[in-house]
Amino acid sequence: MLGSRNGEPSGQGGAAMNILICIGSYRRNGNTAHIAAMIEEELARRAADAGVPLAVEIIFLAHEQIGLCRGCRVCFDKGETLCPLHDDFLAIKAKMVEADGLLVASPIYVNDVSGTTKNWIDRLAHVCHRPQFAGKCAYLVTTIGSGQSSHALRTLGAALQTWGFHIVGQTGFKTGALMDKAELRARFQAETARIAGRLFDAIQQRRFANPSFLSLMTFHIQQSVWQQQPSDTVDYRYWESQGWLAPEREFYIAHHANRVKVILARLTGSLLKPFVA
């Protein structure tokens, strides 16, 4: 079973927008699901106001068949299509590839993302080597009863940034115990509207074409590593097929980042490469 698409694309003008929401909670009526639904409502409102056709699909990762990663390295060494786990994972990844934007929402259990969310990250580990999500925007959301959200948000951010996503922003919601919809709406309506606006605007305005210093540096480190790899590896062939190994290539996609930022990012990447690669 895969996620549900809420409505057909709506709106009359502008390029169509496709957003995927991945929820890492088992509860369909929990705080995380309700927060995600509020953001979805605001996205629909924003799209209608702008006349942009919008399609939003929600996937509850815990309700899909996503087997536990075995650490066998087949996805790294032979390709993810040869993974010995025959489940919903590749279909979910295909939806991520098709989407213009991604909202990831996870509850926090013992100071980090849920096990469901972490397994989804682990199953996508090969994308750290073969970033397939450049040109896509993502927003990160966590919910927690009490305590800090920073560690879980770092977990999400580190993964998605390495996969090539342009991280629009992140928000940790402190919700306390299970709250009813009315209370959640009263407390967090303004924040969910802000999140929807940031994600919508980032996609529509193609902000991914102005990569961050960290993204530029990450690309250069990865590029330097794969330029030195044997040409018969899956990773090398993928990078070569994308044209990313060319010395003049500065990022996964065409960009308009400031030249000084690009130069400094590449210099920093060269200095850090011996310590991180």
C-alpha positions in Angstrom: 0.0 0.0 0.0 1.3 3.4 -1.0 0.3 6.8 0.2 -2.8 8.7 -0.6 -3.0 11.6 -3.0 -5.2 14.3 -1.7 -7.1 15.7 -4.6 -6.2 16.3 -8.2 -4.0 19.2 -9.2 -5.9 22.4 -8.5 -5.3 25.9 -9.9 -5.5 27.4 -13.3 -2.1 29.0 -14.0 1.6 28.6 -13.6 3.7 25.4 -13.7 2.2 22.4 -11.8 3.7 21.6 -8.4 4.0 18.2 -7.0 4.8 17.8 -3.2 5.4 14.6 -1.3 4.8 14.4 2.4 6.6 11.5 4.2 5.4 11.0 7.8 7.5 8.9 10.1 4.8 8.2 12.7 2.6 5.2 12.8 -0.3 7.2 14.2 -2.6 8.5 11.5 -4.3 10.8 14.0 -1.2 11.8 16.1 0.4 15.2 16.5 2.9 14.6 13.6 0.1 13.7 11.2 -2.1 16.6 12.2 0.8 19.1 11.9 1.6 17.7 8.4 -2.1 18.0 7.5 -2.2 21.7 8.6 0.8 22.4 6.4 -0.9 20.6 3.5 -4.0 22.8 3.9 -1.8 25.9 3.8 0.0 24.7 0.7 -3.3 24.2 -1.0 -4.4 27.7 0.0 -1.2 29.2 -1.2 -1.4 27.4 -4.5 -5.0 28.4 -5.1 -4.1 32.0 -4.4 -1.3 31.9 -6.9 -3.2 29.9 -9.5 -0.7 27.1 -9.4 -1.9 23.5 -10.0 -0.9 21.5 -6.9 -0.8 17.8 -6.2 0.1 16.6 -2.7 0.7 13.0 -1.7 1.0 11.8 1.8 2.9 8.6 2.7 2.8 7.1 6.2 6.2 5.3 6.1 5.2 3.0 9.0 2.2 1.7 6.9 4.3 0.8 3.9 6.4 -2.3 3.4 9.9 -1.0 4.0 12.1 -3.8 5.3 14.9 -3.2 7.7 18.2 -2.4 6.0 20.6 -5.4 6.2 23.8 -3.4 5.5 24.6 -5.8 2.7 26.0 -2.9 0.5 24.3 -4.3 -2.7 22.8 -0.8 -3.3 26.2 0.7 -3.1 28.1 -1.9 -5.1 25.6 -3.2 -7.7 22.7 -0.7 -7.6 19.6 -0.2 -5.6 17.4 -2.1 -8.0 19.2 -5.3 -7.0 18.4 -4.9 -3.3 17.4 -8.3 -1.8 14.4 -6.7 0.0 11.4 -6.8 -2.3 9.1 -4.2 -0.8 7.7 -0.7 -1.4 11.0 1.1 -1.0 11.7 1.6 -4.7 8.2 2.8 -5.4 8.5 5.4 -2.6 11.9 6.5 -3.9 10.4 6.9 -7.4 7.7 9.3 -5.9 10.5 11.3 -4.3 12.2 11.6 -7.6 9.0 12.8 -9.3 8.2 15.4 -6.6 9.3 19.0 -6.8 9.3 19.3 -3.0 9.4 17.1 0.0 8.1 17.6 3.6 9.5 15.1 6.1 7.8 14.9 9.4 8.9 12.7 12.2 8.1 12.3 15.9 11.1 12.3 18.2 11.6 9.1 20.2 14.6 9.2 22.7 16.1 12.4 21.3 16.1 11.3 17.6 13.9 10.5 14.7 11.5 7.5 14.9 12.9 4.1 14.0 10.6 4.1 10.9 12.2 7.4 9.7 15.7 6.2 10.4 15.2 3.0 8.5 13.8 5.0 5.5 17.1 7.1 5.7 19.2 3.9 5.9 17.5 2.4 2.9 18.4 5.6 1.0 22.0 5.4 2.0 23.2 4.8 -1.5 21.9 8.3 -2.5 24.7 9.7 -0.3 27.0 8.4 -3.1 24.7 9.1 -6.0 22.7 12.3 -5.1 19.5 12.1 -7.1 17.5 14.9 -5.5 19.4 18.1 -6.7 16.9 20.6 -7.9 14.3 19.7 -5.3 13.4 21.5 -2.1 12.7 20.0 1.3 11.4 21.2 4.7 12.1 19.2 7.9 9.6 18.9 10.7 9.8 17.1 14.0 7.3 16.8 16.9 8.3 16.2 20.5 6.5 16.0 23.8 9.2 17.7 25.7 13.0 18.2 25.4 15.1 19.3 22.5 14.5 18.8 18.7 18.0 19.8 17.5 19.6 16.3 17.3 16.7 14.8 15.3 16.7 17.8 13.0 20.4 17.4 12.4 19.8 13.7 11.5 17.3 14.7 8.9 19.3 17.6 7.6 22.5 15.8 7.2 20.9 13.0 5.2 18.8 15.2 2.9 21.5 17.7 2.3 23.9 14.9 1.2 21.2 13.5 -1.1 21.2 16.8 -3.0 18.0 18.4 -1.6 17.9 22.2 -1.1 16.9 22.5 2.6 14.3 25.3 2.8 14.1 25.2 6.6 13.3 23.2 9.7 10.9 23.4 12.6 10.7 21.4 15.8 7.2 21.5 17.3 6.9 21.0 21.1 3.4 19.6 21.5 3.4 17.9 24.8 1.1 14.9 25.1 -1.3 14.0 22.3 -3.3 17.1 21.5 -6.6 17.5 19.8 -6.9 19.1 16.4 -8.4 22.3 17.7 -5.6 22.9 20.2 -2.9 22.2 17.7 -4.6 24.6 15.3 -4.8 27.3 17.9 -1.2 27.0 18.9 0.5 26.3 15.5 -1.6 27.7 12.7 0.7 30.6 12.1 3.8 28.5 12.1 2.3 25.9 9.7 1.3 28.7 7.4 4.8 30.1 7.5 6.3 26.6 6.7 3.9 26.1 3.7 4.8 29.6 2.4 8.5 29.0 2.6 8.3 25.6 0.9 5.9 26.8 -1.8 7.9 30.0 -2.6 11.2 28.1 -2.6 9.9 25.6 -5.2 8.2 28.3 -7.3 11.2 30.7 -7.2 13.7 27.8 -7.9 15.8 28.7 -4.9 17.6 25.4 -5.3 19.5 27.1 -8.1 21.3 29.2 -5.4 23.0 26.4 -3.4 24.4 27.0 0.0 28.1 27.1 0.8 27.7 23.7 2.5 26.0 22.2 -0.6 28.7 23.6 -2.9 31.5 22.3 -0.7 29.8 18.8 -0.4 29.6 18.6 -4.2 33.3 19.4 -4.6 34.4 16.8 -2.0 32.2 14.1 -3.6 33.4 15.1 -7.1 37.0 14.8 -6.0 36.4 11.4 -4.5 34.6 9.9 -7.5 37.1 11.3 -10.0 39.7 9.0 -8.3 37.5 5.9 -8.2 37.7 3.0 -10.6 35.6 3.6 -13.7 33.8 0.3 -13.5 32.0 1.1 -10.2 28.3 2.0 -10.0 29.1 5.3 -8.4 31.6 6.4 -11.0 29.3 5.4 -13.9 26.5 7.4 -12.3 28.6 10.5 -11.8 30.0 10.2 -15.3 26.5 9.9 -16.8 25.4 13.1 -15.1 28.5 15.0 -16.3 29.5 15.7 -12.7 33.1 14.5 -13.1 34.1 17.3 -15.5 36.7 19.5 -13.8 34.7 22.7 -14.7 31.5 21.3 -13.1 30.7 23.2 -9.9 27.4 21.7 -8.8 24.8 19.0 -9.7 22.6 21.5 -11.6 23.0 24.8 -13.3 23.2 27.5 -10.6 23.6 31.2 -10.0 25.5 31.2 -6.7 27.9 34.0 -6.0 31.3 33.4 -7.6 33.2 34.2 -4.4 31.0 31.7 -2.5 31.7 29.0 -5.1 35.5 29.6 -5.0 35.6 29.5 -1.2 33.4 26.4 -1.0 35.6 24.5 -3.5 38.8 25.6 -1.7 37.4 24.6 1.7 36.3 21.3 0.2 39.8 20.6 -1.0 41.2 21.3 2.4 38.7 19.2 4.2 38.6 16.2 1.8 41.6 14.4 3.4 39.7 14.4 6.8 36.2 13.5 5.7 36.5 11.3 2.6 
